Amino acid sequence: MKVTVCSNGHGTALFSEKAEKEIQQLVKDPNVSDEKKHAAKLLENTINHINQATGDAISDMLVIEAMLAIRGMTVQEWDSIYTDLPNRQLTVKVADRRMIDTADAERCAVTPAGLQDSIDALVKKYTKARAFVRPSGTEDLVRVYAEAETQESADVLAHEISVYDSTGGPEEPVEVKGFNTVSSFSHNRIAPTEEVDTEEFVSFKPASGMEEESGFW
C-alpha cells in the first residue's frame, strides 16, 4: 500500500494487486480471527471507496472522517498533530514550462543543469528550510515553493529562487514589494516584473502514526 500526496494538496492511496487479493481472501477466510477479518474489511471498504487513479478529494476526506471515527479522534486533535512552518509560493511566468523537468515526485529539478544545486545551496542558508520548483501542468508557469523557520526567511528564499540565472546560478534578488510576484522569462534569467497576489500553499496533515514532518507532502 502506498499513500501519495501532491504538493497542491491532492493525494490518494494505492494498493498493489497482491495486496488487494490478500485482503479479499482474509475477508472470506472462515479461519481468520474476527479482529483480523474486521481490519481486512476496513481495508476492502477503503479500496472500494477511494479512486486510486485520480485521488478524488471528496472520497479522500470521507476516508479521513472514517479514520478519525475509528481512532476516536476529533478534528481538533487531528489538526494538532502537525504544525505548518511559515511558507511562500511564487508563480514564475516562463516562455516554455518544459525548460524545467523534475523527478522524485516533483521535489527535485533535473533540468536546467545546475538549478537543483543552486536551490540546495540557498536552502542551506536558512534554518528548517526546504524548497522546490515545478512546472505547471497547463500553463507556461513555474511554481516556486519555499518554507523556513520564519516567514521572512521563507519569503526571501522563494524570491532568491525565483530570480535564478541558468547561466550562473541565482542572481542578486530584485527588490519587489511583499515578494508577491509573477515573473517573466528573459534570455537566461527569470526576473520579477509585476506584483500579484501570492497563492497560499495548502499543506497535507498526516494521520496519527505517520512520520511528522513540517512542510510539503
PECORJO-V811008 format. One record per backbone hydrogen bond with DSSP energy under -1.0 kcal/mol. CO is the residue of the C=O (numbers start at 1). NH is the residue of the N-H. If there is no record, write none. Layout:
BEGIN
((CO;NH) (CO;NH))
END
This chain:
BEGIN
((2;14) (4;12) (6;9) (10;6) (12;4) (14;2) (16;20) (17;21) (18;22) (19;23) (20;24) (21;25) (22;26) (23;27) (24;28) (25;29) (29;32) (33;37) (34;38) (35;39) (36;40) (37;41) (38;42) (39;43) (40;44) (41;45) (42;46) (43;47) (44;48) (45;49) (46;50) (51;55) (56;60) (57;61) (58;62) (59;63) (60;64) (61;65) (62;66) (63;67) (64;68) (65;69) (66;70) (67;71) (68;73) (74;78) (75;79) (76;80) (78;81) (86;148) (88;146) (90;144) (92;142) (96;99) (97;100) (101;110) (101;111) (103;108) (104;107) (108;103) (111;101) (112;115) (114;118) (115;119) (116;120) (117;121) (118;122) (119;123) (120;124) (122;125) (123;126) (127;149) (130;147) (132;145) (134;143) (139;141) (140;94) (141;136) (142;92) (143;134) (144;90) (145;132) (146;88) (147;130) (150;154) (151;155) (152;156) (153;157) (154;158) (155;159) (156;160) (157;161) (158;162) (161;164) (163;171) (164;190) (165;168) (165;169) (169;165) (176;179) (179;181) (180;196) (181;91) (182;193) (182;194) (183;93) (184;191) (186;189) (188;166) (189;186) (191;184) (194;182) (207;210))
END
